[in-house]
Amino acid sequence: MIFNNYKQALQIIEEGKKMLLCIMDDLGIMDVSVFRRWLSEENEYLTAHSCKPEEETLQMEYWQKLVNMDASWKHLSDLTWTVATLSSAATSSFIQKDIAATMHKEMMHCHATENFEKDLKIVQDLKVRLGIMKCWVPEDEEWQATGHLVTNCKYQHCLDQLKSLIVAQILELLKMNQAGTGYKLCKHIAKALKAHSAAIHTSLNQFNTAAHACSPPHPQLTFEEVMEYTFLADFDLLHNTTHEDISQQPWATPAACAAMDQYFKPTM
């Protein structure tokens, strides 16, 4: 038994070597050292994109906090005070209502002031961390460039969320159609699909809003179009991304991946 397994393992290794040579011939690769170079390039790319640059992240946060501070200042400015002059004919009930209204306005003004001061403090802290001497304004080039980054980041987040929900639904549908799937499991999957549909509706609305906010606006989708994505191979939305396109990198092609898998596969 062990001897047969050993022979089978040797046969698999030999077949793998032959397959590697065929793939190398198809790709025009003359030296196996290219695989280590590709692996290094892939590792460098993944390491560089494992997280956003800290300064870029701080700039986007600073821009968003400036927007928040501007909104809180406008809200504070919109709160108006009205002074009522009481006449001798004013009733006790009227006075009590006026006092209650005044206290409510005072509380609203106090909350608005606190919110503005909180936003201002955050903006000041980010200015120090970024070394910014003068607050950005909408006319500044930095404001516009960072605003574009924030918009694309929100769009990408909505796109990723929508893709994950649709792919999950596709996989559930494939599982339901598999032979041997029992009635109870199919019923459970059907309930999950119903919940997925509601989540997709919500995510789709967020995606379309983010797509419209981009400059230039990205194409929007309808729920019917999304539901037509039946196979992953036809899922064009997977290619719609603001991330860097690596599909043309030599180490990212399916043939190159298969070749590297064969080359780095453990051998005896």
KOLTI-882442 format. One line per 10 residues: their letters; for each residue x, y, z of N, C-alpha, C. Coordinates in Angstrom, 1 decimal, decimal comma. Atoms other than C-alpha are relative to their C-alpha. Example, Ala and Ser with C-alpha at 12.3 -4.5 7.8 and 13.67 -1.06 7.14 Angstrom:
2
as = 0,9 -1,2 0,0 12,3 -4,5 7,8 0,9 1,2 0,0  -0,9 -1,1 0,0 13,7 -1,1 7,1 -0,8 1,1 0,8
***
This chain:
268
mifnnykqal = 0,8 -1,2 0,0 0,0 0,0 0,0 0,9 1,3 0,0  -0,9 -1,2 -0,1 2,7 2,5 1,0 0,9 0,1 -1,2  -0,8 0,0 1,2 4,8 1,4 -2,0 -0,7 0,5 -1,2  0,8 -0,5 1,1 2,0 2,0 -4,4 -0,2 1,6 0,1  0,2 -1,5 -0,1 1,4 5,5 -2,9 1,3 0,7 -0,3  -1,3 -0,6 0,4 5,1 6,2 -3,3 0,2 0,1 -1,5  -0,1 0,0 1,4 5,0 5,2 -6,9 -0,9 1,0 -0,6  0,9 -1,0 0,5 2,0 7,3 -7,5 0,5 1,4 0,2  -0,6 -1,3 -0,2 3,7 10,3 -5,9 1,1 0,3 -0,9  -1,1 -0,2 1,0 6,7 9,9 -8,1 -0,6 0,3 -1,4
qiieegkkml = 0,7 -0,2 1,3 4,4 9,7 -11,1 -0,6 1,4 -0,1  0,6 -1,3 0,0 2,6 12,9 -10,1 1,1 1,1 -0,2  -1,1 -1,0 0,1 6,0 14,7 -9,7 0,5 0,0 -1,4  -0,4 0,0 1,3 7,1 13,6 -13,1 -0,9 0,7 -1,0  1,0 -0,7 0,8 3,9 14,7 -14,7 0,0 1,5 0,2  -0,1 -1,4 -0,3 4,2 18,0 -13,0 1,2 0,7 -0,7  -1,2 -0,5 0,7 7,7 18,5 -14,4 -0,2 0,1 -1,5  0,3 -0,1 1,4 6,5 17,7 -17,9 -1,0 1,2 -0,3  0,9 -1,1 0,2 3,6 20,1 -17,5 0,6 1,3 0,1  -0,7 -1,2 -0,1 5,9 22,8 -16,3 0,8 0,4 -1,2
lcimddlgim = -0,8 -0,2 1,3 8,1 22,4 -19,4 -0,9 0,4 -1,1  1,0 -0,4 1,0 5,0 22,6 -21,6 -0,4 1,5 0,2  0,5 -1,4 -0,3 3,8 25,8 -19,9 1,1 1,0 -0,3  -1,1 -0,9 0,3 7,3 27,3 -20,1 0,2 0,2 -1,5  -0,1 -0,1 1,5 7,4 26,5 -23,8 -1,0 0,9 -0,6  1,1 -0,8 0,5 4,0 28,1 -24,4 0,2 1,5 0,3  -0,3 -1,3 -0,4 5,1 31,2 -22,5 1,3 0,6 -0,5  -1,3 -0,4 0,5 8,5 31,4 -24,1 1,0 0,3 1,1  -0,9 -0,2 -1,2 10,3 31,1 -20,8 1,2 -0,9 -0,2  -1,2 0,8 0,2 13,9 29,9 -21,2 0,7 -0,3 1,3
dvsvfrrwls = -0,7 0,2 -1,3 15,1 30,2 -17,6 -1,0 0,0 1,2  0,9 0,1 -1,2 13,3 29,1 -14,4 0,2 1,1 1,0  -0,2 -1,1 -0,9 14,8 32,1 -12,6 -1,1 1,0 -0,1  1,0 -1,0 0,2 12,0 34,2 -14,0 -1,1 -0,3 1,1  1,1 0,3 -1,0 9,6 32,4 -11,5 0,3 0,7 1,3  -0,4 -0,7 -1,3 11,5 33,8 -8,5 -0,1 1,5 -0,1  0,2 -1,4 0,3 11,5 37,2 -10,1 -1,5 0,4 0,1  1,4 -0,3 -0,1 7,8 37,1 -10,6 -0,6 -0,1 1,4  0,5 0,1 -1,4 7,2 35,9 -7,1 0,4 1,2 0,8  -0,5 -1,2 -0,7 9,3 38,8 -5,8 -0,9 1,2 -0,4
eeneyltahs = 0,8 -1,2 0,4 7,3 41,3 -7,9 -1,4 -0,1 0,5  1,3 0,2 -0,5 4,0 39,8 -6,8 0,0 0,4 1,5  -0,2 -0,3 -1,5 5,2 40,0 -3,1 0,1 1,5 0,2  -0,2 -1,4 -0,1 6,3 43,6 -3,6 -1,4 0,8 -0,2  1,3 -0,7 0,3 2,9 44,6 -5,1 -1,0 -0,2 1,1  0,9 0,2 -1,1 0,9 42,9 -2,4 0,4 0,7 1,3  -0,4 -0,7 -1,1 3,0 44,4 0,3 -0,3 1,5 -0,1  0,3 -1,5 0,1 2,7 47,9 -1,1 -1,5 0,3 0,0  1,5 -0,3 0,0 -1,1 47,6 -1,4 -0,7 -0,7 1,1  0,6 0,6 -1,2 -1,7 45,8 1,9 -0,8 1,1 0,8
ckpeeetlqm = 0,7 -1,1 -0,7 -2,8 49,2 3,3 0,3 1,3 -0,8  -0,2 -1,3 0,6 -3,1 52,8 2,1 1,1 0,7 0,6  -1,1 -0,8 -0,6 -0,2 55,2 2,6 -0,6 0,8 1,1  0,5 -0,7 -1,2 -0,5 56,8 6,0 -0,4 1,5 -0,3  0,2 -1,5 0,3 -0,2 60,4 4,6 -1,3 0,2 -0,8  1,2 -0,1 0,8 -2,9 59,8 2,0 -1,2 -0,3 0,9  1,1 0,3 -0,9 -5,2 58,3 4,7 -0,3 1,2 0,8  0,2 -1,2 -0,8 -4,6 61,3 6,9 -0,6 1,2 -0,8  0,5 -1,1 0,9 -5,3 63,7 4,0 -1,5 -0,2 -0,2  1,4 0,3 0,2 -8,6 62,0 3,3 -0,8 0,2 1,2
eywqklvnmd = 0,6 -0,2 -1,2 -9,5 62,1 6,9 -0,1 1,5 0,3  0,0 -1,5 -0,2 -8,6 65,8 7,1 -1,0 0,6 -0,8  1,0 -0,6 0,9 -10,7 66,6 4,1 -1,4 -0,3 0,5  1,3 0,3 -0,5 -13,7 64,8 5,6 -0,3 0,7 1,2  0,2 -0,8 -1,2 -13,3 66,5 8,9 -0,2 1,5 -0,3  0,3 -1,4 0,5 -13,2 69,9 7,1 -1,4 0,1 -0,4  1,4 0,0 0,5 -16,5 69,0 5,4 -0,9 0,0 1,2  0,8 0,1 -1,2 -17,9 68,0 8,8 0,0 1,3 0,8  -0,1 -1,3 -0,7 -16,7 71,2 10,4 -0,8 1,1 -0,6  0,8 -1,0 0,7 -18,2 73,3 7,7 -1,5 -0,2 0,2
aswkhlsdlt = 1,4 0,3 -0,2 -21,5 71,5 8,1 -0,5 0,4 1,4  0,4 -0,4 -1,4 -21,5 72,0 11,9 0,0 1,5 0,2  0,0 -1,5 -0,1 -20,6 75,7 11,5 -1,3 0,6 -0,6  1,2 -0,5 0,6 -23,5 76,2 9,1 -1,2 -0,3 0,9  1,2 0,3 -0,9 -25,9 74,4 11,5 0,0 0,9 1,2  0,0 -0,9 -1,1 -24,7 76,6 14,3 -0,4 1,4 -0,4  0,4 -1,3 0,5 -25,1 79,7 12,2 -1,5 0,1 -0,3  1,4 0,0 0,3 -28,6 78,7 11,2 -0,9 0,1 1,2  0,8 -0,1 -1,2 -29,8 78,6 14,8 -0,2 1,5 0,3  0,3 -1,4 -0,2 -31,5 82,0 15,3 -0,7 0,1 1,4
wtvatlssaa = 0,7 -0,3 -1,3 -32,7 83,6 18,5 -1,0 1,1 -0,2  1,1 -1,0 0,1 -35,9 85,5 18,8 -0,3 0,4 1,4  0,3 -0,5 -1,3 -36,6 87,7 21,7 -1,5 0,5 0,1  1,5 -0,4 -0,1 -40,3 88,0 22,7 -0,1 1,0 1,2  0,3 -1,0 -1,0 -41,5 91,1 24,6 -1,3 -0,3 0,6  1,2 0,4 -0,7 -44,0 90,1 27,2 -0,9 1,3 0,3  1,0 -1,1 -0,3 -47,1 92,3 27,5 -0,6 -0,3 1,4  0,7 0,2 -1,3 -49,1 92,8 30,7 -1,1 -1,0 -0,1  1,1 0,9 0,2 -51,8 90,7 29,1 0,5 -1,4 -0,2  -0,5 1,3 0,2 -49,5 87,7 28,7 -0,4 -0,9 1,2
tssfiqkdia = 0,5 0,9 -1,0 -50,9 84,7 30,5 1,2 -0,9 0,5  -1,0 0,9 -0,6 -49,0 82,3 32,7 0,4 -1,1 -0,9  -0,2 1,1 0,9 -49,5 79,5 30,2 1,0 0,4 -1,2  -0,9 -0,5 1,1 -47,9 81,7 27,4 1,4 0,1 0,5  -1,4 -0,2 -0,5 -44,9 82,5 29,6 0,7 -1,3 0,2  -0,6 1,3 -0,2 -44,3 78,9 30,5 0,4 -0,6 -1,4  -0,4 0,5 1,3 -44,4 77,9 26,8 1,2 0,7 -0,6  -1,2 -0,8 0,5 -42,0 80,7 25,9 1,3 -0,4 0,7  -1,2 0,5 -0,7 -39,6 79,6 28,6 0,5 -1,3 -0,5  -0,4 1,4 0,5 -39,7 76,0 27,4 0,6 0,1 -1,4
atmhkemmhc = -0,6 -0,1 1,4 -39,1 77,1 23,8 1,4 0,6 0,1  -1,3 -0,6 -0,2 -36,2 79,3 24,9 1,0 -1,0 0,5  -1,0 1,0 -0,5 -34,6 76,5 26,9 0,3 -1,0 -1,1  -0,3 0,9 1,1 -35,0 74,2 23,9 1,0 0,5 -1,0  -0,9 -0,6 1,0 -33,3 76,6 21,6 1,4 0,2 0,6  -1,3 -0,1 -0,7 -30,6 77,2 24,2 0,8 -1,3 0,0  -0,7 1,3 0,0 -29,9 73,5 24,4 0,5 -0,4 -1,4  -0,4 0,3 1,4 -29,8 73,1 20,6 1,2 0,8 -0,3  -1,1 -0,8 0,3 -27,4 76,0 20,4 1,3 -0,5 0,7  -1,1 0,5 -0,8 -25,2 74,5 23,1 0,5 -1,3 -0,7
hatenfekdl = -0,5 1,2 0,7 -25,1 71,1 21,3 0,7 0,3 -1,3  -0,6 -0,4 1,3 -24,3 72,8 18,0 1,4 0,5 0,2  -1,3 -0,6 -0,3 -21,5 74,7 19,6 1,0 -1,1 0,4  -0,9 1,2 -0,4 -20,1 71,5 21,2 0,5 -0,8 -1,2  -0,4 0,8 1,2 -20,2 69,7 17,8 1,0 0,8 -0,8  -1,0 -0,8 0,8 -18,4 72,6 16,1 1,3 0,0 0,6  -1,3 0,0 -0,7 -15,7 72,8 18,7 0,7 -1,4 -0,1  -0,6 1,4 0,1 -15,2 69,0 18,6 0,6 -0,2 -1,4  -0,6 0,1 1,3 -14,8 69,1 14,8 1,2 0,9 -0,2  -1,2 -0,9 0,2 -12,5 72,1 15,0 1,2 -0,6 0,7
kivqdlkvrl = -1,1 0,6 -0,7 -10,3 70,3 17,5 0,6 -1,1 -0,8  -0,5 1,1 0,9 -10,0 67,3 15,2 0,7 0,5 -1,2  -0,6 -0,6 1,1 -9,2 69,5 12,3 1,4 0,6 0,4  -1,2 -0,6 -0,5 -6,5 71,3 14,3 1,1 -1,1 0,2  -0,9 1,1 -0,3 -5,0 68,0 15,4 0,6 -0,6 -1,3  -0,5 0,5 1,3 -4,8 66,7 11,8 0,9 1,0 -0,7  -0,9 -0,9 0,6 -3,3 69,9 10,6 1,4 -0,1 0,5  -1,4 0,1 -0,7 -0,4 69,5 13,1 0,6 -1,3 -0,6  -0,6 1,3 0,5 0,1 65,8 12,0 0,4 0,1 -1,4  -0,3 -0,1 1,5 0,1 66,7 8,3 1,0 1,2 -0,3
gimkcwvped = -0,9 -1,2 0,2 2,2 69,9 8,8 -0,6 1,0 -0,9  0,7 -1,0 0,8 -0,5 72,1 7,2 0,0 1,3 0,7  0,0 -1,3 -0,6 -0,1 75,8 7,9 -1,3 0,7 -0,1  1,2 -0,7 0,3 -3,3 77,0 6,3 -1,1 -1,0 -0,3  1,1 0,9 0,2 -6,7 75,3 6,3 -0,3 0,0 -1,5  0,4 0,1 1,4 -7,7 74,0 2,9 -1,4 0,6 -0,2  1,4 -0,5 0,3 -10,7 75,6 1,2 -0,3 -0,6 -1,4  0,4 0,7 1,3 -12,7 74,2 -1,8 0,7 0,5 -1,2  -0,7 -0,5 1,2 -10,7 76,4 -4,2 1,4 -0,6 -0,1  -1,4 0,5 0,0 -7,4 74,8 -3,2 0,1 -1,3 -0,9
eewqatghlv = -0,2 1,2 0,8 -5,9 72,1 -5,5 0,0 -1,2 0,9  -0,1 1,2 -1,0 -5,2 69,9 -2,4 -1,4 -0,4 0,4  1,4 0,3 -0,3 -8,9 70,1 -1,5 -0,7 -0,8 -1,1  0,7 0,6 1,1 -10,1 69,1 -4,9 0,6 -1,4 -0,3  -0,7 1,3 0,2 -7,5 66,3 -5,3 -0,4 -1,0 1,0  0,3 0,9 -1,1 -8,2 64,8 -1,9 -1,5 -0,3 0,0  1,5 0,3 0,1 -12,0 65,1 -2,4 -0,2 -1,0 -1,1  0,1 1,0 1,0 -11,6 63,1 -5,6 0,4 -1,4 0,6  -0,4 1,3 -0,6 -9,7 60,4 -3,6 -1,1 -0,5 0,9  1,0 0,4 -0,9 -12,4 60,3 -1,0 -1,2 -0,6 -0,7
tnckyqhcld = 1,1 0,4 0,8 -15,1 60,0 -3,6 0,3 -1,4 -0,6  -0,3 1,3 0,5 -13,3 57,1 -5,3 0,1 -1,1 1,0  -0,1 1,0 -1,1 -12,6 55,4 -2,0 -1,4 -0,4 0,4  1,4 0,4 -0,4 -16,3 55,5 -1,1 -0,6 -0,9 -1,1  0,5 0,8 1,2 -17,2 54,2 -4,6 0,6 -1,4 0,1  -0,6 1,3 -0,1 -14,7 51,4 -4,2 -0,5 -0,9 1,1  0,5 0,7 -1,1 -16,0 50,5 -0,8 -1,4 -0,6 -0,3  1,4 0,5 0,4 -19,6 50,3 -2,1 0,1 -1,1 -1,1  -0,2 1,0 1,0 -18,4 48,3 -5,1 0,4 -1,3 0,6  -0,4 1,2 -0,6 -16,6 45,8 -3,0 -1,1 -0,7 0,8
qlkslivaqi = 1,1 0,5 -0,8 -19,6 45,4 -0,7 -1,0 -0,7 -0,9  0,9 0,5 1,0 -21,9 44,9 -3,7 0,5 -1,3 -0,6  -0,6 1,2 0,6 -19,6 42,4 -5,3 0,0 -1,2 0,9  0,0 1,1 -1,0 -19,3 40,3 -2,1 -1,4 -0,6 0,1  1,4 0,5 -0,1 -23,1 40,1 -1,8 -0,4 -0,8 -1,2  0,4 0,7 1,2 -23,6 39,1 -5,4 0,7 -1,3 -0,2  -0,8 1,3 0,1 -20,8 36,5 -5,4 -0,6 -1,0 1,0  0,6 0,9 -1,0 -22,3 35,1 -2,2 -1,3 -0,6 -0,5  1,3 0,5 0,6 -25,7 34,8 -3,9 0,3 -1,0 -1,1  -0,3 0,9 1,1 -24,2 33,2 -6,9 0,5 -1,4 0,5
lellkmnqag = -0,5 1,2 -0,6 -22,4 30,6 -4,8 -1,2 -0,8 0,7  1,1 0,7 -0,6 -25,6 29,9 -2,9 -0,9 -0,6 -1,1  0,8 0,6 1,1 -27,5 29,4 -6,2 0,7 -1,3 -0,5  -0,7 1,2 0,5 -24,8 27,0 -7,4 -0,1 -1,2 0,9  0,1 1,0 -1,0 -25,0 25,1 -4,2 -1,4 -0,6 0,0  1,4 0,5 0,1 -28,8 24,8 -4,5 -0,2 -0,9 -1,1  0,2 0,8 1,3 -28,5 23,4 -8,0 0,9 -1,3 0,0  -0,9 1,2 -0,1 -25,9 20,8 -6,9 -0,9 -1,3 0,2  0,7 1,3 -0,2 -27,0 17,2 -7,1 0,3 -0,5 1,4  -0,2 0,5 -1,3 -27,6 15,7 -3,7 -0,4 1,0 1,1
tgyklckhia = 0,4 -1,0 -1,0 -28,7 18,9 -2,0 -1,4 -0,3 0,5  1,3 0,4 -0,6 -31,5 18,0 0,4 -1,0 1,1 0,0  1,1 -0,9 0,0 -34,9 19,6 0,7 0,2 1,1 1,1  -0,2 -0,9 -1,1 -34,1 21,1 4,1 1,1 1,1 -0,3  -1,0 -0,9 0,3 -30,9 22,6 2,9 -0,4 1,0 -1,1  0,5 -0,9 1,0 -32,6 24,0 -0,2 -0,9 1,1 0,6  0,9 -0,9 -0,7 -35,2 25,6 2,0 0,8 1,1 0,8  -0,8 -0,9 -0,8 -32,5 27,1 4,2 0,7 1,0 -1,0  -0,7 -0,8 1,0 -30,6 28,4 1,1 -1,0 1,0 -0,5  1,0 -0,9 0,5 -33,9 29,9 -0,2 -0,2 1,2 1,0
kalkahsaai = 0,2 -1,1 -0,9 -34,3 31,9 3,0 1,2 0,9 0,0  -1,2 -0,9 0,1 -30,7 33,1 2,8 0,0 0,8 -1,2  0,0 -0,8 1,3 -31,2 34,2 -0,8 -1,0 1,1 0,1  0,9 -1,1 -0,2 -34,2 36,2 0,3 0,6 1,1 0,8  -0,7 -1,0 -0,8 -32,2 38,0 2,9 1,1 0,7 -0,8  -1,0 -0,5 0,8 -29,4 38,4 0,4 -0,6 1,1 -1,0  0,7 -0,9 1,0 -31,8 40,1 -2,1 -0,2 1,4 0,7  0,3 -1,3 -0,7 -32,8 42,7 0,5 1,3 0,8 0,3  -1,3 -0,7 -0,3 -29,1 43,4 1,4 0,5 0,5 -1,3  -0,5 -0,5 1,3 -28,3 43,7 -2,3 -0,7 1,2 -0,5
htslnqfnta = 0,8 -1,2 0,3 -31,1 46,2 -2,8 0,6 1,2 0,7  -0,6 -1,1 -0,8 -29,6 48,4 0,0 1,4 0,3 -0,5  -1,4 -0,3 0,4 -26,0 48,0 -1,2 0,0 0,6 -1,4  0,1 -0,5 1,3 -27,1 48,7 -4,8 -0,3 1,5 0,0  0,4 -1,4 -0,1 -28,7 52,0 -3,8 1,3 0,8 0,4  -1,3 -0,7 -0,4 -25,4 53,0 -2,0 1,0 0,0 -1,1  -0,9 0,1 1,1 -23,4 51,9 -5,0 -0,3 1,1 -1,0  0,4 -1,0 1,0 -25,4 54,0 -7,4 0,2 1,4 0,4  -0,3 -1,3 -0,5 -25,2 57,0 -5,2 1,5 0,4 -0,1  -1,5 -0,3 0,1 -21,4 56,7 -5,0 0,4 0,1 -1,4
ahacspphpq = -0,3 0,0 1,4 -21,2 56,0 -8,7 -0,3 1,4 -0,6  0,4 -1,3 0,6 -23,1 59,2 -9,5 0,9 1,1 0,5  -0,8 -1,0 -0,6 -20,9 61,2 -7,2 1,4 0,1 -0,6  -1,3 0,1 0,6 -17,7 60,2 -9,1 0,1 1,0 -1,1  -0,2 -0,9 1,1 -16,2 62,5 -11,6 1,1 -0,5 -1,0  1,4 0,0 0,5 -16,9 61,5 -14,3 -0,8 -1,1 0,6  0,8 1,0 -0,7 -19,8 59,5 -13,0 0,2 -1,4 -0,6  -0,1 1,4 0,5 -19,5 55,7 -13,2 -1,4 -0,5 -0,4  1,4 0,6 0,4 -22,3 53,6 -14,8 -0,7 -0,5 1,2  0,8 0,5 -1,1 -25,1 52,8 -12,5 -0,7 -1,3 -0,4
ltfeevmeyt = 0,6 1,3 0,2 -26,9 49,5 -12,2 -1,4 -0,1 0,5  1,3 0,3 -0,5 -30,4 48,3 -11,8 0,0 -1,4 0,7  0,1 1,3 -0,7 -31,5 45,4 -9,6 -0,1 -1,1 -1,0  0,2 1,0 1,0 -32,6 43,5 -12,7 1,4 -0,4 -0,7  -1,3 0,3 0,6 -29,1 43,8 -14,2 0,9 -0,8 0,9  -0,8 0,8 -0,9 -27,5 42,6 -11,1 -0,4 -1,4 0,1  0,5 1,4 -0,1 -29,7 39,6 -10,9 0,3 -0,9 -1,2  -0,3 0,8 1,2 -28,7 38,6 -14,4 1,4 -0,6 0,0  -1,3 0,6 -0,2 -25,2 37,9 -13,2 -0,1 -1,4 0,5  0,2 1,4 -0,4 -25,5 34,1 -13,2 1,3 -0,7 0,2
fladfdllhn = -1,3 0,7 0,0 -21,9 33,0 -13,8 1,1 1,0 0,3  -1,2 -0,9 -0,3 -18,7 34,4 -12,4 0,7 0,4 -1,2  -0,8 -0,4 1,2 -17,2 34,4 -15,8 -0,7 1,1 -0,7  0,7 -1,1 0,6 -19,9 36,8 -17,0 -0,1 1,2 0,9  0,2 -1,0 -1,0 -19,6 39,0 -13,9 0,9 1,2 -0,3  -0,8 -1,2 0,5 -18,3 42,2 -15,6 0,3 0,9 1,2  -0,2 -0,9 -1,1 -18,7 44,1 -12,3 1,3 -0,3 0,7  -1,2 0,3 -0,7 -15,7 42,3 -11,0 1,2 0,8 -0,6  -1,0 -0,8 0,6 -13,6 44,2 -13,5 -0,1 1,5 0,1  0,3 -1,5 -0,1 -15,1 47,6 -12,7 0,6 0,4 1,4
tthedisqqp = -0,7 -0,4 -1,2 -12,7 48,9 -10,1 0,9 1,2 -0,2  -0,9 -1,1 0,0 -10,7 51,9 -9,2 1,4 -0,3 0,4  -1,3 0,5 -0,4 -7,8 49,8 -8,0 0,9 -0,1 -1,3  -0,9 0,2 1,1 -4,7 49,4 -10,2 -0,2 -1,3 -0,7  0,2 1,2 0,8 -5,2 46,9 -13,0 1,3 -0,8 -0,1  -1,2 0,8 0,0 -2,7 44,1 -12,6 -0,2 -1,2 -1,0  0,3 1,2 0,8 -4,4 41,7 -15,1 1,1 -0,1 -1,2  -1,0 0,1 1,1 -1,6 42,6 -17,7 1,4 -0,3 0,5  -1,3 0,4 -0,6 1,2 41,8 -15,3 0,4 -1,4 -0,4  -0,3 1,4 0,4 3,1 38,7 -16,5 -0,2 -1,0 1,1
watpaacaam = 0,2 0,9 -1,0 2,9 37,1 -13,1 -1,5 -0,2 0,4  1,4 0,0 -0,3 -0,9 37,7 -12,9 -0,8 -0,9 -0,9  0,7 0,8 0,9 -1,9 35,6 -15,9 -0,3 -1,4 0,5  0,3 1,4 -0,4 -3,5 32,2 -15,4 1,1 -1,0 -0,3  -1,1 1,0 0,4 -0,7 30,4 -17,3 1,2 0,2 0,9  -1,2 -0,3 -0,9 2,0 32,2 -15,2 -0,3 -0,6 1,4  0,3 0,5 -1,3 0,2 31,3 -12,0 0,1 -1,5 0,1  -0,2 1,4 0,0 0,0 27,7 -13,0 1,4 -0,5 -0,1  -1,4 0,4 0,1 3,6 27,6 -14,0 0,7 0,2 1,4  -0,7 -0,2 -1,3 4,7 29,1 -10,6 -0,5 -1,0 1,0
dqyfkptm = 0,5 1,0 -0,9 2,5 26,7 -8,8 0,7 -1,3 -0,2  -0,7 1,2 0,3 4,2 23,8 -10,5 1,5 0,1 0,4  -1,4 -0,1 -0,3 7,7 25,2 -10,0 0,2 0,0 1,5  -0,2 -0,1 -1,5 7,3 25,9 -6,3 -0,7 -1,1 0,7  0,6 1,2 -0,7 5,4 22,7 -5,6 1,1 -0,8 0,6  -1,0 0,8 -0,7 7,3 20,7 -3,0 0,3 -1,3 -0,8  -0,4 1,2 0,6 9,2 17,8 -4,5 0,9 -0,8 0,9  -0,9 0,9 -0,9 11,2 14,9 -3,0 1,4 0,3 -0,3
***
